């Protein structure tokens, strides 16, 4: 693994189903983030984690949950998917410096029907 | 409410042209301003600016920050078709208790025609 990986690459999901998007980094970064990207709205922060064991809410957290059991993994769960959650999801990490560079994963394209 | 606004939202130029992309911000606890380039997939880092008036340069790309007027510009000279991408501006939130949260603008879509 080099950098950040995300899985799956893309997914079509029926509304009401549960889905977990996976994110793994091998850079030993303390901080990790989940964003969604929608046309015309840029990247919006869903949840973040400053260190393993802690999480926080971003700008658009409703309908999503996260966990951070260890440094490397930061899964994002949609408990009951809705069509408005159709988006491209990016995971990112940084070494913990405030306002510093974030490294992004390749993204997951999710379609909720 | 903190916000980052980019302009223009889209731009079409021809190879060899020079372009200037704009980013203005209103962020309570400014820490830094970052520029990213996004082609097909993940955004890739270009610059991070923390001090006013100091230009950062990488090849044909350069950027500068004005913390008094709360904006930054990204210049690309002698554009090439490979510069076609979405350019994202983000401001680092330096609030106590958070670690490096970024507030993104909407992005500027640049298309460079041959």
HADDOCK unambig.tbl for C-alpha pairs under 7 A between the chains (distance, minus, plus):
assign (segid A and resid 31 and name CA) (segid B and resid 99 and name CA) 6.80 0.50 0.50
assign (segid A and resid 40 and name CA) (segid B and resid 106 and name CA) 5.80 0.50 0.50
assign (segid A and resid 41 and name CA) (segid B and resid 106 and name CA) 5.09 0.50 0.50
assign (segid A and resid 42 and name CA) (segid B and resid 104 and name CA) 6.38 0.50 0.50
assign (segid A and resid 42 and name CA) (segid B and resid 105 and name CA) 5.88 0.50 0.50
assign (segid A and resid 42 and name CA) (segid B and resid 106 and name CA) 3.99 0.50 0.50
assign (segid A and resid 42 and name CA) (segid B and resid 107 and name CA) 5.97 0.50 0.50
assign (segid A and resid 43 and name CA) (segid B and resid 104 and name CA) 5.82 0.50 0.50
assign (segid A and resid 50 and name CA) (segid B and resid 98 and name CA) 6.97 0.50 0.50
assign (segid A and resid 50 and name CA) (segid B and resid 99 and name CA) 5.72 0.50 0.50
assign (segid A and resid 96 and name CA) (segid B and resid 99 and name CA) 5.68 0.50 0.50
assign (segid A and resid 96 and name CA) (segid B and resid 100 and name CA) 6.47 0.50 0.50
assign (segid A and resid 97 and name CA) (segid B and resid 99 and name CA) 6.43 0.50 0.50
assign (segid A and resid 97 and name CA) (segid B and resid 100 and name CA) 5.95 0.50 0.50
assign (segid A and resid 98 and name CA) (segid B and resid 94 and name CA) 5.78 0.50 0.50
assign (segid A and resid 98 and name CA) (segid B and resid 99 and name CA) 4.96 0.50 0.50
assign (segid A and resid 98 and name CA) (segid B and resid 100 and name CA) 3.92 0.50 0.50
assign (segid A and resid 99 and name CA) (segid B and resid 31 and name CA) 5.51 0.50 0.50
assign (segid A and resid 99 and name CA) (segid B and resid 32 and name CA) 5.59 0.50 0.50
assign (segid A and resid 99 and name CA) (segid B and resid 92 and name CA) 3.80 0.50 0.50
assign (segid A and resid 99 and name CA) (segid B and resid 93 and name CA) 5.77 0.50 0.50
assign (segid A and resid 99 and name CA) (segid B and resid 94 and name CA) 6.16 0.50 0.50
assign (segid A and resid 99 and name CA) (segid B and resid 100 and name CA) 3.98 0.50 0.50
assign (segid A and resid 99 and name CA) (segid B and resid 101 and name CA) 6.25 0.50 0.50
assign (segid A and resid 99 and name CA) (segid B and resid 102 and name CA) 6.61 0.50 0.50
assign (segid A and resid 100 and name CA) (segid B and resid 92 and name CA) 6.85 0.50 0.50
assign (segid A and resid 100 and name CA) (segid B and resid 100 and name CA) 5.74 0.50 0.50
assign (segid A and resid 104 and name CA) (segid B and resid 42 and name CA) 5.74 0.50 0.50
assign (segid A and resid 104 and name CA) (segid B and resid 43 and name CA) 6.34 0.50 0.50
assign (segid A and resid 105 and name CA) (segid B and resid 42 and name CA) 5.96 0.50 0.50
assign (segid A and resid 106 and name CA) (segid B and resid 41 and name CA) 5.55 0.50 0.50
assign (segid A and resid 106 and name CA) (segid B and resid 42 and name CA) 4.81 0.50 0.50
assign (segid A and resid 107 and name CA) (segid B and resid 41 and name CA) 6.65 0.50 0.50
assign (segid A and resid 107 and name CA) (segid B and resid 42 and name CA) 6.46 0.50 0.50
